Amino acid sequence: MRWKRDLGVGRLTSERIYLVTSLPPGAATGSELAAWIRGQWLIENQLHQVRDRTFREDASKVRTRHLPRVMAGLRNPVIGVHRQDGHTNIAAALRRTASTACGPSPPLGLT
């Protein structure tokens, strides 16, 4: 059971969630399953949401053959380089990189 508060009206609601896994019953504890769920949401929030919000991936018209996977494969290292460089706001990091004359070379260690 998960509890959510609607910030607009302040109402607290409950929601039942289910986890589907291939593990046999009793193979993992509740805390282990909760950690796996949090880990999945961490990936969702750090990568997929950034790709959608910053690069507008869901609105992309690129839908044929392997191109969507190729474009995602090009975006992922860009996000990773900026995260490795300590940036938490990828959109701001992209704007900063685009506005500098040296481009992305310093985070990559290139001169």
PyMOL CGO cylinders between C-alpha atoms (Angstrom):
from pymol import cmd
from pymol.cgo import CYLINDER

trace = [
    CYLINDER, 0.00, 0.00, 0.00, 1.32, 3.42, -0.94, 0.3, 1, 1, 1, 1, 1, 1,
    CYLINDER, 1.32, 3.42, -0.94, 0.03, 6.70, 0.44, 0.3, 1, 1, 1, 1, 1, 1,
    CYLINDER, 0.03, 6.70, 0.44, -0.09, 9.86, -1.67, 0.3, 1, 1, 1, 1, 1, 1,
    CYLINDER, -0.09, 9.86, -1.67, -1.03, 13.41, -0.74, 0.3, 1, 1, 1, 1, 1, 1,
    CYLINDER, -1.03, 13.41, -0.74, -2.68, 15.57, -3.37, 0.3, 1, 1, 1, 1, 1, 1,
    CYLINDER, -2.68, 15.57, -3.37, -0.91, 18.90, -2.86, 0.3, 1, 1, 1, 1, 1, 1,
    CYLINDER, -0.91, 18.90, -2.86, -3.70, 20.80, -4.60, 0.3, 1, 1, 1, 1, 1, 1,
    CYLINDER, -3.70, 20.80, -4.60, -6.41, 19.89, -2.11, 0.3, 1, 1, 1, 1, 1, 1,
    CYLINDER, -6.41, 19.89, -2.11, -4.35, 18.30, 0.68, 0.3, 1, 1, 1, 1, 1, 1,
    CYLINDER, -4.35, 18.30, 0.68, -6.27, 15.02, 0.53, 0.3, 1, 1, 1, 1, 1, 1,
    CYLINDER, -6.27, 15.02, 0.53, -4.44, 11.80, 1.46, 0.3, 1, 1, 1, 1, 1, 1,
    CYLINDER, -4.44, 11.80, 1.46, -5.23, 8.76, -0.70, 0.3, 1, 1, 1, 1, 1, 1,
    CYLINDER, -5.23, 8.76, -0.70, -4.00, 5.20, -0.68, 0.3, 1, 1, 1, 1, 1, 1,
    CYLINDER, -4.00, 5.20, -0.68, -3.02, 3.14, -3.67, 0.3, 1, 1, 1, 1, 1, 1,
    CYLINDER, -3.02, 3.14, -3.67, -2.32, -0.57, -3.92, 0.3, 1, 1, 1, 1, 1, 1,
    CYLINDER, -2.32, -0.57, -3.92, 0.66, -1.45, -6.08, 0.3, 1, 1, 1, 1, 1, 1,
    CYLINDER, 0.66, -1.45, -6.08, 1.77, -4.83, -7.37, 0.3, 1, 1, 1, 1, 1, 1,
    CYLINDER, 1.77, -4.83, -7.37, 5.23, -6.11, -8.22, 0.3, 1, 1, 1, 1, 1, 1,
    CYLINDER, 5.23, -6.11, -8.22, 5.65, -8.88, -10.76, 0.3, 1, 1, 1, 1, 1, 1,
    CYLINDER, 5.65, -8.88, -10.76, 8.86, -10.87, -10.43, 0.3, 1, 1, 1, 1, 1, 1,
    CYLINDER, 8.86, -10.87, -10.43, 10.15, -14.24, -11.52, 0.3, 1, 1, 1, 1, 1, 1,
    CYLINDER, 10.15, -14.24, -11.52, 11.50, -14.99, -8.03, 0.3, 1, 1, 1, 1, 1, 1,
    CYLINDER, 11.50, -14.99, -8.03, 9.92, -17.85, -6.12, 0.3, 1, 1, 1, 1, 1, 1,
    CYLINDER, 9.92, -17.85, -6.12, 7.98, -16.88, -2.97, 0.3, 1, 1, 1, 1, 1, 1,
    CYLINDER, 7.98, -16.88, -2.97, 10.26, -16.07, -0.07, 0.3, 1, 1, 1, 1, 1, 1,
    CYLINDER, 10.26, -16.07, -0.07, 13.39, -15.61, -2.20, 0.3, 1, 1, 1, 1, 1, 1,
    CYLINDER, 13.39, -15.61, -2.20, 13.58, -11.89, -1.38, 0.3, 1, 1, 1, 1, 1, 1,
    CYLINDER, 13.58, -11.89, -1.38, 12.59, -9.88, 1.65, 0.3, 1, 1, 1, 1, 1, 1,
    CYLINDER, 12.59, -9.88, 1.65, 10.20, -6.96, 1.53, 0.3, 1, 1, 1, 1, 1, 1,
    CYLINDER, 10.20, -6.96, 1.53, 13.05, -4.51, 2.04, 0.3, 1, 1, 1, 1, 1, 1,
    CYLINDER, 13.05, -4.51, 2.04, 15.00, -6.05, -0.87, 0.3, 1, 1, 1, 1, 1, 1,
    CYLINDER, 15.00, -6.05, -0.87, 11.98, -5.75, -3.15, 0.3, 1, 1, 1, 1, 1, 1,
    CYLINDER, 11.98, -5.75, -3.15, 11.45, -2.13, -2.03, 0.3, 1, 1, 1, 1, 1, 1,
    CYLINDER, 11.45, -2.13, -2.03, 15.12, -1.37, -2.80, 0.3, 1, 1, 1, 1, 1, 1,
    CYLINDER, 15.12, -1.37, -2.80, 14.74, -2.84, -6.31, 0.3, 1, 1, 1, 1, 1, 1,
    CYLINDER, 14.74, -2.84, -6.31, 11.65, -0.70, -6.92, 0.3, 1, 1, 1, 1, 1, 1,
    CYLINDER, 11.65, -0.70, -6.92, 13.45, 2.44, -5.72, 0.3, 1, 1, 1, 1, 1, 1,
    CYLINDER, 13.45, 2.44, -5.72, 16.38, 1.55, -7.96, 0.3, 1, 1, 1, 1, 1, 1,
    CYLINDER, 16.38, 1.55, -7.96, 14.08, 1.31, -10.97, 0.3, 1, 1, 1, 1, 1, 1,
    CYLINDER, 14.08, 1.31, -10.97, 12.57, 4.71, -10.19, 0.3, 1, 1, 1, 1, 1, 1,
    CYLINDER, 12.57, 4.71, -10.19, 16.06, 6.15, -9.81, 0.3, 1, 1, 1, 1, 1, 1,
    CYLINDER, 16.06, 6.15, -9.81, 16.85, 5.04, -13.36, 0.3, 1, 1, 1, 1, 1, 1,
    CYLINDER, 16.85, 5.04, -13.36, 13.52, 6.43, -14.57, 0.3, 1, 1, 1, 1, 1, 1,
    CYLINDER, 13.52, 6.43, -14.57, 14.09, 9.80, -12.93, 0.3, 1, 1, 1, 1, 1, 1,
    CYLINDER, 14.09, 9.80, -12.93, 17.75, 10.18, -13.85, 0.3, 1, 1, 1, 1, 1, 1,
    CYLINDER, 17.75, 10.18, -13.85, 17.69, 9.01, -17.43, 0.3, 1, 1, 1, 1, 1, 1,
    CYLINDER, 17.69, 9.01, -17.43, 14.31, 8.51, -19.08, 0.3, 1, 1, 1, 1, 1, 1,
    CYLINDER, 14.31, 8.51, -19.08, 12.70, 11.63, -17.63, 0.3, 1, 1, 1, 1, 1, 1,
    CYLINDER, 12.70, 11.63, -17.63, 15.72, 13.71, -18.65, 0.3, 1, 1, 1, 1, 1, 1,
    CYLINDER, 15.72, 13.71, -18.65, 15.59, 12.29, -22.18, 0.3, 1, 1, 1, 1, 1, 1,
    CYLINDER, 15.59, 12.29, -22.18, 11.92, 13.11, -22.42, 0.3, 1, 1, 1, 1, 1, 1,
    CYLINDER, 11.92, 13.11, -22.42, 11.94, 16.53, -20.77, 0.3, 1, 1, 1, 1, 1, 1,
    CYLINDER, 11.94, 16.53, -20.77, 15.25, 17.87, -22.06, 0.3, 1, 1, 1, 1, 1, 1,
    CYLINDER, 15.25, 17.87, -22.06, 15.43, 16.22, -25.48, 0.3, 1, 1, 1, 1, 1, 1,
    CYLINDER, 15.43, 16.22, -25.48, 11.62, 15.87, -25.93, 0.3, 1, 1, 1, 1, 1, 1,
    CYLINDER, 11.62, 15.87, -25.93, 12.13, 12.26, -26.91, 0.3, 1, 1, 1, 1, 1, 1,
    CYLINDER, 12.13, 12.26, -26.91, 8.45, 11.27, -26.63, 0.3, 1, 1, 1, 1, 1, 1,
    CYLINDER, 8.45, 11.27, -26.63, 7.50, 14.03, -29.07, 0.3, 1, 1, 1, 1, 1, 1,
    CYLINDER, 7.50, 14.03, -29.07, 10.16, 13.00, -31.58, 0.3, 1, 1, 1, 1, 1, 1,
    CYLINDER, 10.16, 13.00, -31.58, 9.02, 12.17, -35.11, 0.3, 1, 1, 1, 1, 1, 1,
    CYLINDER, 9.02, 12.17, -35.11, 11.90, 9.68, -35.48, 0.3, 1, 1, 1, 1, 1, 1,
    CYLINDER, 11.90, 9.68, -35.48, 10.05, 6.37, -35.38, 0.3, 1, 1, 1, 1, 1, 1,
    CYLINDER, 10.05, 6.37, -35.38, 11.37, 4.20, -38.19, 0.3, 1, 1, 1, 1, 1, 1,
    CYLINDER, 11.37, 4.20, -38.19, 13.58, 1.15, -37.98, 0.3, 1, 1, 1, 1, 1, 1,
    CYLINDER, 13.58, 1.15, -37.98, 16.56, 1.53, -35.61, 0.3, 1, 1, 1, 1, 1, 1,
    CYLINDER, 16.56, 1.53, -35.61, 16.65, 5.33, -35.49, 0.3, 1, 1, 1, 1, 1, 1,
    CYLINDER, 16.65, 5.33, -35.49, 14.87, 5.77, -32.11, 0.3, 1, 1, 1, 1, 1, 1,
    CYLINDER, 14.87, 5.77, -32.11, 17.37, 3.40, -30.47, 0.3, 1, 1, 1, 1, 1, 1,
    CYLINDER, 17.37, 3.40, -30.47, 20.29, 5.12, -32.19, 0.3, 1, 1, 1, 1, 1, 1,
    CYLINDER, 20.29, 5.12, -32.19, 19.12, 8.55, -31.02, 0.3, 1, 1, 1, 1, 1, 1,
    CYLINDER, 19.12, 8.55, -31.02, 18.68, 7.28, -27.46, 0.3, 1, 1, 1, 1, 1, 1,
    CYLINDER, 18.68, 7.28, -27.46, 22.16, 5.77, -27.69, 0.3, 1, 1, 1, 1, 1, 1,
    CYLINDER, 22.16, 5.77, -27.69, 23.55, 9.18, -28.64, 0.3, 1, 1, 1, 1, 1, 1,
    CYLINDER, 23.55, 9.18, -28.64, 21.67, 11.02, -25.90, 0.3, 1, 1, 1, 1, 1, 1,
    CYLINDER, 21.67, 11.02, -25.90, 22.65, 8.66, -23.06, 0.3, 1, 1, 1, 1, 1, 1,
    CYLINDER, 22.65, 8.66, -23.06, 26.41, 9.41, -23.17, 0.3, 1, 1, 1, 1, 1, 1,
    CYLINDER, 26.41, 9.41, -23.17, 25.68, 13.14, -23.35, 0.3, 1, 1, 1, 1, 1, 1,
    CYLINDER, 25.68, 13.14, -23.35, 23.63, 12.88, -20.16, 0.3, 1, 1, 1, 1, 1, 1,
    CYLINDER, 23.63, 12.88, -20.16, 26.29, 10.67, -18.57, 0.3, 1, 1, 1, 1, 1, 1,
    CYLINDER, 26.29, 10.67, -18.57, 29.15, 13.06, -19.37, 0.3, 1, 1, 1, 1, 1, 1,
    CYLINDER, 29.15, 13.06, -19.37, 27.30, 15.98, -17.82, 0.3, 1, 1, 1, 1, 1, 1,
    CYLINDER, 27.30, 15.98, -17.82, 26.35, 13.95, -14.74, 0.3, 1, 1, 1, 1, 1, 1,
    CYLINDER, 26.35, 13.95, -14.74, 29.97, 12.82, -14.37, 0.3, 1, 1, 1, 1, 1, 1,
    CYLINDER, 29.97, 12.82, -14.37, 31.01, 16.46, -14.58, 0.3, 1, 1, 1, 1, 1, 1,
    CYLINDER, 31.01, 16.46, -14.58, 28.79, 17.15, -11.56, 0.3, 1, 1, 1, 1, 1, 1,
    CYLINDER, 28.79, 17.15, -11.56, 25.78, 18.74, -13.25, 0.3, 1, 1, 1, 1, 1, 1,
    CYLINDER, 25.78, 18.74, -13.25, 22.34, 17.94, -11.87, 0.3, 1, 1, 1, 1, 1, 1,
    CYLINDER, 22.34, 17.94, -11.87, 20.42, 20.12, -14.33, 0.3, 1, 1, 1, 1, 1, 1,
    CYLINDER, 20.42, 20.12, -14.33, 21.20, 18.59, -17.72, 0.3, 1, 1, 1, 1, 1, 1,
    CYLINDER, 21.20, 18.59, -17.72, 19.26, 21.24, -19.69, 0.3, 1, 1, 1, 1, 1, 1,
    CYLINDER, 19.26, 21.24, -19.69, 21.33, 24.02, -18.09, 0.3, 1, 1, 1, 1, 1, 1,
    CYLINDER, 21.33, 24.02, -18.09, 24.53, 22.05, -18.71, 0.3, 1, 1, 1, 1, 1, 1,
    CYLINDER, 24.53, 22.05, -18.71, 23.61, 21.65, -22.39, 0.3, 1, 1, 1, 1, 1, 1,
    CYLINDER, 23.61, 21.65, -22.39, 22.92, 25.38, -22.72, 0.3, 1, 1, 1, 1, 1, 1,
    CYLINDER, 22.92, 25.38, -22.72, 26.22, 26.20, -21.00, 0.3, 1, 1, 1, 1, 1, 1,
    CYLINDER, 26.22, 26.20, -21.00, 28.12, 23.79, -23.27, 0.3, 1, 1, 1, 1, 1, 1,
    CYLINDER, 28.12, 23.79, -23.27, 26.47, 25.19, -26.38, 0.3, 1, 1, 1, 1, 1, 1,
    CYLINDER, 26.47, 25.19, -26.38, 27.32, 28.77, -25.41, 0.3, 1, 1, 1, 1, 1, 1,
    CYLINDER, 27.32, 28.77, -25.41, 31.03, 28.19, -24.82, 0.3, 1, 1, 1, 1, 1, 1,
    CYLINDER, 31.03, 28.19, -24.82, 33.53, 28.33, -27.63, 0.3, 1, 1, 1, 1, 1, 1,
    CYLINDER, 33.53, 28.33, -27.63, 35.31, 25.16, -26.53, 0.3, 1, 1, 1, 1, 1, 1,
    CYLINDER, 35.31, 25.16, -26.53, 32.14, 23.01, -26.64, 0.3, 1, 1, 1, 1, 1, 1,
    CYLINDER, 32.14, 23.01, -26.64, 32.05, 19.68, -24.80, 0.3, 1, 1, 1, 1, 1, 1,
    CYLINDER, 32.05, 19.68, -24.80, 35.83, 19.14, -24.86, 0.3, 1, 1, 1, 1, 1, 1,
    CYLINDER, 35.83, 19.14, -24.86, 36.69, 19.94, -21.19, 0.3, 1, 1, 1, 1, 1, 1,
    CYLINDER, 36.69, 19.94, -21.19, 34.24, 17.44, -19.61, 0.3, 1, 1, 1, 1, 1, 1,
    CYLINDER, 34.24, 17.44, -19.61, 35.55, 14.77, -21.96, 0.3, 1, 1, 1, 1, 1, 1,
    CYLINDER, 35.55, 14.77, -21.96, 39.18, 15.59, -21.13, 0.3, 1, 1, 1, 1, 1, 1,
    CYLINDER, 39.18, 15.59, -21.13, 39.89, 16.64, -24.71, 0.3, 1, 1, 1, 1, 1, 1,
    CYLINDER, 39.89, 16.64, -24.71, 41.80, 19.77, -25.64, 0.3, 1, 1, 1, 1, 1, 1,
]
cmd.load_cgo(trace, "trace")
